[in-house]
Amino acid sequence: MNGAGPAVWRVFQGLLALGLAVWSRAATPGLREASPHSSTSQTRLTQQAQIEYSPWDLVTALAWSPDGATLAVAAGDSIYFYRSRGWELLTRVRLGALTHGLDFSPDGRWLAAGSRDGAVRLWETAQIAPGAELGSGQVIDAHRKGVNAVRFSPVEARFASGGNDAIARFWGAPAGEALGMTIGGSFAVPSIDFSLDGQILAVVNGEMVRLRDTSSERIVGTFQSAAPLYYVEFSPNGEEIVATGNDNLIRIWKTDQAYRTAQPVYPEPQLLIGHNGREGTFRALVWKAVYSPDGKVIISAGGDGTIRVWEAQSGALVASYPAHSGGATSLAFEPGGSRIASGGLDSRVVIWSLQP
């Protein structure tokens, strides 16, 4: 490998540890592909700004504060905080480990970060200011083999984390007390997401997305893929769930069609086909697929280095943009929906404006 070199190889090794690389199967019969018709959407992206880091500081996670004023970037072993007007660097905190999970609380008071050293850290966002020394924050020993994802509940003072120990855990906020846990399955948990009412936690594990009741922690529905999955997200209205995998594909399911005991078959996903990374390598991984705040558009980040814009209702591909050499890893919408940030293995963050 060239470009990011050994750094990219370290990321690839991480994917191997998650059981995501070089595991392919034939497509499941009956899967619905994205609409072959031309998109009616005119949504386009225009580069507005970019932030560059040293070659070894791979960008692994992004999060935009609920008020849109601050962008948090996990790059290398640090988290950087920027003012979104003018992109002034406010402060930086060095953790000594890669961070794959970042999330602001719905009220914007807290930021949670989940890192490869197994810790989840919490900072009070009121402390984020030019030149501020944030320190290590409140440190929670969360997952013995590393943390991959953190997500705040949209309605309660708690958050969840997913780790390489195949477990999803629930924590109180801001105290960080342990509230419960659920076994994700046989593989690492690379991604989690809460439903709009906070009653369901979607947990990715291997080829499965399991829907867990957050009170009883019981499985209330399941989706199955033909390939290992990496990321999951509920649509803004909660009616759909989007998931990405290591086969260049994006899958969308209707949440009310989740498999339940006694059903004859698993529901069929809609496939969004467009990313074209080399099969059997980390290039075929679609790292993220996120809904716009109004739910009309999906934007995806792929190991092929592109970010792609999709019409959410039809699944039609609207546009594709070469964005990050080595692979696009991260996406975060500004809450207002007029901008999106992308990050990649080229150690850059790009700010894009959306033109509907």
Backbone torsions as a table, in degrees:
resi	resn	phi	psi	omega
1	MET	NA	145.6	175.1
2	ASN	-122.9	-161.7	-176.8
3	GLY	73.7	-113.2	-179.5
4	ALA	-74.6	-9.4	171.2
5	GLY	57.4	-129.6	-176.1
6	PRO	-56.6	-29.3	179.5
7	ALA	-64.7	-43.8	176.8
8	VAL	-62.1	-39.6	179.9
9	TRP	-63.2	-35.6	177.4
10	ARG	-64.5	-40.0	177.3
11	VAL	-63.5	-43.2	179.9
12	PHE	-61.5	-40.0	176.6
13	GLN	-61.8	-36.4	177.5
14	GLY	-63.6	-38.2	177.7
15	LEU	-66.5	-37.8	176.1
16	LEU	-60.2	-40.2	179.5
17	ALA	-64.3	-29.2	178.5
18	LEU	-82.4	-2.9	179.4
19	GLY	73.7	28.8	-173.7
20	LEU	-106.0	-19.4	-172.6
21	ALA	-94.5	149.8	172.1
22	VAL	52.2	42.6	175.4
23	TRP	-131.6	97.0	-174.4
24	SER	-122.7	152.8	177.1
25	ARG	-138.9	163.6	175.3
26	ALA	-67.4	148.9	-179.7
27	ALA	-62.0	143.3	179.3
28	THR	-70.6	133.0	178.9
29	PRO	-58.2	141.8	174.4
30	GLY	91.3	-3.3	179.1
31	LEU	-64.9	139.0	-178.4
32	ARG	-91.2	121.4	178.6
33	GLU	-80.9	164.5	178.0
34	ALA	-61.2	154.1	-177.6
35	SER	-55.1	130.0	178.4
36	PRO	-76.5	-7.7	-177.3
37	HIS	-78.9	155.6	179.0
38	SER	-65.1	146.2	179.2
39	SER	-73.1	143.9	174.3
40	THR	-92.2	-8.3	179.9
41	SER	-74.8	145.0	177.3
42	GLN	-109.4	12.8	-176.8
43	THR	-60.8	128.5	178.4
44	ARG	-134.7	157.4	178.5
45	LEU	-112.7	143.2	176.3
46	THR	-131.7	129.7	179.0
47	GLN	-65.9	129.7	-177.9
48	GLN	-108.9	-36.6	-178.5
49	ALA	-162.2	165.6	173.4
50	GLN	-147.3	153.1	178.7
51	ILE	-124.3	130.7	-177.4
52	GLU	-115.8	143.5	177.9
53	TYR	-120.4	177.1	177.8
54	SER	-65.7	157.4	-172.7
55	PRO	-56.9	-26.4	-177.7
56	TRP	-91.2	-5.4	-177.4
57	ASP	-91.7	76.8	-180.0
58	LEU	-65.5	140.3	178.9
59	VAL	-87.7	120.9	-173.8
60	THR	-116.8	-14.7	179.6
61	ALA	-161.0	151.5	178.5
62	LEU	-138.4	149.0	172.9
63	ALA	-152.5	134.3	178.6
64	TRP	-104.1	134.5	179.8
65	SER	-65.4	152.7	-177.5
66	PRO	-58.4	-28.3	178.4
67	ASP	-87.4	-0.6	177.8
68	GLY	75.8	3.7	-174.0
69	ALA	-84.2	-22.1	-172.2
70	THR	-133.1	136.8	172.4
71	LEU	-113.7	126.7	175.0
72	ALA	-100.6	133.6	-177.1
73	VAL	-126.9	125.7	171.0
74	ALA	-95.2	114.7	-179.0
75	ALA	-137.9	125.3	-175.2
76	GLY	60.8	-132.6	-179.1
77	ASP	-98.6	19.4	-173.9
78	SER	-130.9	162.3	169.9
79	ILE	-117.9	129.6	-179.1
80	TYR	-110.6	143.9	179.1
81	PHE	-120.7	127.9	-177.0
82	TYR	-123.7	143.2	168.9
83	ARG	-77.2	126.2	-172.0
84	SER	-76.0	-6.6	170.7
85	ARG	-101.7	105.8	179.8
86	GLY	91.2	-11.1	175.3
87	TRP	58.5	41.4	172.9
88	GLU	-73.1	132.0	174.2
89	LEU	-72.8	118.5	179.7
90	LEU	-81.8	-52.9	179.3
91	THR	-165.4	170.4	-179.0
92	ARG	-139.3	141.0	174.9
93	VAL	-124.9	126.9	-178.4
94	ARG	-95.2	127.1	-176.5
95	LEU	-105.6	-22.8	-177.7
96	GLY	82.2	11.8	179.6
97	ALA	-153.5	151.2	174.0
98	LEU	-64.8	144.2	179.2
99	THR	-118.3	122.1	-179.1
100	HIS	-106.1	-11.5	-179.2
101	GLY	-125.9	127.4	175.8
102	LEU	-137.5	136.4	175.9
103	ASP	-158.8	134.5	171.5
104	PHE	-87.0	146.7	173.7
105	SER	-67.8	154.7	-176.8
106	PRO	-57.3	-31.7	178.3
107	ASP	-86.2	-0.7	176.5
108	GLY	77.4	5.4	-175.1
109	ARG	-81.4	-21.3	-173.0
110	TRP	-135.1	149.4	170.9
111	LEU	-121.9	131.7	175.7
112	ALA	-110.7	140.7	178.0
113	ALA	-132.2	131.2	177.0
114	GLY	-113.5	128.2	-169.2
115	SER	-124.5	168.5	-176.5
116	ARG	-70.4	-12.6	177.3
117	ASP	-82.8	4.3	177.4
118	GLY	89.7	-0.5	-176.3
119	ALA	-99.5	145.1	164.1
120	VAL	-107.3	132.1	-179.0
121	ARG	-118.9	141.6	178.5
122	LEU	-119.5	133.7	173.7
123	TRP	-124.4	143.6	172.1
124	GLU	-81.5	122.6	-171.6
125	THR	-68.5	-18.7	177.0
126	ALA	-62.9	-19.3	179.9
127	GLN	-82.9	-11.2	-178.4
128	ILE	-76.6	113.2	-177.6
129	ALA	-154.1	161.9	180.0
130	PRO	-53.5	122.3	176.9
131	GLY	75.8	5.9	-176.6
132	ALA	-67.0	143.6	174.2
133	GLU	-95.6	101.4	-175.1
134	LEU	-81.4	-24.3	-176.1
135	GLY	68.2	-164.7	-175.3
136	SER	-84.6	-2.9	-179.9
137	GLY	70.9	-166.7	174.4
138	GLN	-82.5	121.1	-172.8
139	VAL	-103.8	126.8	177.6
140	ILE	-114.7	125.0	175.7
141	ASP	-77.8	94.8	-164.8
142	ALA	-97.9	-49.1	-174.0
143	HIS	-139.6	127.0	-172.9
144	ARG	-63.2	-29.2	-174.5
145	LYS	-109.0	13.4	177.8
146	GLY	113.5	147.7	179.4
147	VAL	-103.3	134.2	179.8
148	ASN	-107.7	-26.4	-172.4
149	ALA	-151.7	145.8	170.5
150	VAL	-136.3	144.8	179.6
151	ARG	-152.6	128.6	175.3
152	PHE	-79.9	144.9	170.7
153	SER	-66.7	139.9	179.7
154	PRO	-74.9	-12.2	-172.7
155	VAL	-128.7	-10.9	-175.0
156	GLU	-129.2	161.2	179.7
157	ALA	-83.9	66.2	177.3
158	ARG	-156.6	166.0	176.6
159	PHE	-144.0	169.0	-179.2
160	ALA	-125.4	155.4	175.2
161	SER	-134.9	150.8	176.2
162	GLY	-125.6	141.2	-173.5
163	GLY	-137.9	177.0	179.1
164	ASN	-73.1	-4.9	175.9
165	ASP	-87.2	10.9	177.3
166	ALA	68.2	25.9	-176.9
167	ILE	-127.3	142.8	167.2
168	ALA	-109.1	133.6	-176.3
169	ARG	-122.3	151.3	178.1
170	PHE	-111.0	139.3	-176.2
171	TRP	-134.4	146.5	172.9
172	GLY	-77.7	151.5	177.8
173	ALA	-127.5	132.5	10.4
174	PRO	-98.0	1.1	-173.3
175	ALA	-68.3	-26.3	178.9
176	GLY	78.6	20.5	179.2
177	GLU	-74.3	145.0	179.3
178	ALA	-70.3	127.2	-179.2
179	LEU	-109.0	-18.1	-178.4
180	GLY	161.4	176.6	179.4
181	MET	-154.6	159.4	175.3
182	THR	-142.1	139.9	178.4
183	ILE	-76.3	122.5	-178.9
184	GLY	-68.7	-36.3	-177.7
185	GLY	152.3	-142.7	-175.8
186	SER	-92.4	-11.3	-173.6
187	PHE	-121.8	171.5	175.3
188	ALA	-59.4	156.0	177.8
189	VAL	-103.8	101.7	-177.8
190	PRO	-84.5	-18.2	-174.3
191	SER	-155.8	147.6	176.0
192	ILE	-142.7	159.8	173.1
193	ASP	-159.4	142.5	176.6
194	PHE	-87.1	146.5	168.8
195	SER	-70.4	168.0	-175.1
196	LEU	-60.8	-34.9	-179.5
197	ASP	-89.7	1.5	178.6
198	GLY	73.4	4.6	-175.5
199	GLN	-86.4	-16.7	-177.6
200	ILE	-125.0	136.8	170.4
201	LEU	-114.2	119.8	174.5
202	ALA	-83.8	128.9	-175.6
203	VAL	-125.3	122.7	176.1
204	VAL	-84.8	133.4	176.5
205	ASN	-152.8	108.0	-177.4
206	GLY	60.8	-124.2	-179.3
207	GLU	-89.3	4.5	-172.0
208	MET	-112.9	148.5	161.5
209	VAL	-116.2	116.2	179.4
210	ARG	-104.2	133.7	177.3
211	LEU	-97.6	117.3	-176.5
212	ARG	-109.5	131.8	171.4
213	ASP	-67.6	125.2	-173.4
214	THR	-74.5	-14.6	176.9
215	SER	-87.0	-52.0	-177.9
216	SER	-90.8	-18.0	-176.6
217	GLU	65.8	15.6	177.9
218	ARG	-84.1	153.4	176.1
219	ILE	-75.2	125.7	179.6
220	VAL	-113.7	-0.1	177.7
221	GLY	177.6	156.8	-176.8
222	THR	-144.7	144.4	169.8
223	PHE	-120.4	143.4	-179.5
224	GLN	-123.4	137.9	-178.9
225	SER	-110.6	165.0	175.2
226	ALA	-87.0	-3.2	-178.6
227	ALA	-147.5	159.3	177.1
228	PRO	-58.2	141.6	-177.6
229	LEU	-104.2	158.7	-175.0
230	TYR	-127.7	-33.6	-174.6
231	TYR	-141.8	147.0	178.9
232	VAL	-140.8	147.1	178.8
233	GLU	-155.6	137.1	172.0
234	PHE	-77.4	147.5	173.1
235	SER	-69.9	159.1	-178.0
236	PRO	-57.5	-30.3	177.9
237	ASN	-91.6	-1.3	177.3
238	GLY	77.1	2.1	-175.0
239	GLU	-84.6	-17.3	-178.8
240	GLU	-133.6	165.4	175.4
241	ILE	-135.9	133.6	-179.8
242	VAL	-112.2	141.4	-179.6
243	ALA	-140.5	146.7	178.4
244	THR	-114.6	159.2	-178.9
245	GLY	-142.3	-170.2	-176.6
246	ASN	-99.1	25.0	-178.9
247	ASP	-124.3	25.4	179.6
248	ASN	71.4	3.2	-172.7
249	LEU	-106.8	153.7	171.8
250	ILE	-118.5	134.6	-177.7
251	ARG	-118.3	139.5	177.1
252	ILE	-125.2	130.3	175.3
253	TRP	-121.9	152.5	168.7
254	LYS	-78.8	127.2	-174.8
255	THR	-64.5	-31.3	-178.6
256	ASP	-78.5	-1.4	178.1
257	GLN	-104.8	11.3	-179.6
258	ALA	-56.7	143.5	-179.8
259	TYR	-65.0	134.8	174.8
260	ARG	-131.4	158.2	-177.4
261	THR	-51.1	136.2	178.1
262	ALA	88.1	-7.9	172.5
263	GLN	-72.0	146.1	-176.8
264	PRO	-71.9	-33.9	-176.2
265	VAL	-145.0	162.3	173.2
266	TYR	-75.9	149.6	178.8
267	PRO	-67.4	151.9	-179.4
268	GLU	-88.1	134.8	176.3
269	PRO	-86.6	160.1	165.4
270	GLN	-86.1	134.3	-179.3
271	LEU	-101.1	133.1	170.7
272	LEU	-104.1	115.2	-172.1
273	ILE	-112.2	124.2	179.6
274	GLY	-175.5	-42.9	178.1
275	HIS	-62.8	144.1	-171.7
276	ASN	-137.7	40.3	174.7
277	GLY	-66.5	154.8	-177.1
278	ARG	-60.9	124.7	-178.5
279	GLU	-61.0	143.7	177.9
280	GLY	81.1	5.3	177.5
281	THR	-127.9	171.8	179.0
282	PHE	-64.1	-15.7	178.4
283	ARG	-65.5	-23.5	-178.5
284	ALA	-84.3	-1.8	179.3
285	LEU	-79.3	128.4	168.2
286	VAL	-94.5	109.5	-171.1
287	TRP	-72.9	-38.8	-175.1
288	LYS	-146.6	151.5	167.1
289	ALA	-146.1	114.3	-172.0
290	VAL	-122.6	144.1	176.1
291	TYR	-82.6	145.0	168.5
292	SER	-67.5	156.0	-178.0
293	PRO	-55.9	-29.6	178.1
294	ASP	-87.8	-2.6	176.4
295	GLY	77.2	4.7	-176.0
296	LYS	-85.2	-21.8	-173.5
297	VAL	-130.9	144.7	169.2
298	ILE	-115.5	134.4	174.4
299	ILE	-119.6	134.1	-175.9
300	SER	-120.8	152.8	178.4
301	ALA	-122.4	125.4	-172.5
302	GLY	-121.2	157.5	173.6
303	GLY	-64.9	-14.3	175.5
304	ASP	-76.3	0.5	176.9
305	GLY	89.8	-1.8	-177.3
306	THR	-103.1	156.2	160.6
307	ILE	-114.0	140.5	-173.6
308	ARG	-126.8	145.5	-178.7
309	VAL	-108.4	129.7	-177.6
310	TRP	-124.9	146.2	170.9
311	GLU	-79.2	119.1	-171.7
312	ALA	-64.5	-39.6	-174.7
313	GLN	-69.8	-44.7	-176.9
314	SER	-95.1	-21.4	-173.8
315	GLY	80.1	8.7	-178.6
316	ALA	-72.6	140.6	175.9
317	LEU	-76.7	123.6	-177.9
318	VAL	-91.8	-47.0	-176.2
319	ALA	-162.6	157.9	177.9
320	SER	-133.5	139.4	-176.4
321	TYR	-131.8	126.1	170.1
322	PRO	-65.8	122.5	-169.6
323	ALA	-124.1	-45.5	-172.1
324	HIS	-142.6	113.5	175.2
325	SER	-64.3	139.1	-177.0
326	GLY	91.9	-24.1	178.1
327	GLY	134.4	141.8	174.4
328	ALA	-95.4	124.4	-170.8
329	THR	-110.0	-25.0	-165.3
330	SER	-140.5	147.9	176.2
331	LEU	-144.8	145.4	173.5
332	ALA	-152.5	122.1	176.0
333	PHE	-79.6	138.8	164.8
334	GLU	-63.7	138.7	-175.6
335	PRO	-53.5	-32.7	177.7
336	GLY	-72.9	-16.1	176.2
337	GLY	86.1	2.7	-177.3
338	SER	-89.1	-14.0	178.7
339	ARG	-137.9	155.5	173.9
340	ILE	-139.9	141.9	176.4
341	ALA	-104.9	140.2	175.2
342	SER	-125.8	149.3	177.5
343	GLY	-134.3	159.9	-175.3
344	GLY	-155.0	-178.9	179.5
345	LEU	-75.7	-0.6	173.7
346	ASP	-90.7	11.0	177.5
347	SER	61.9	39.0	178.6
348	ARG	-132.5	151.7	166.2
349	VAL	-115.9	132.7	177.6
350	VAL	-117.4	133.1	175.7
351	ILE	-100.9	125.0	-178.5
352	TRP	-115.2	140.5	170.5
353	SER	-97.6	142.3	179.3
354	LEU	-95.4	132.2	176.8
355	GLN	-116.6	102.2	-176.2
356	PRO	-70.9	NA	NA
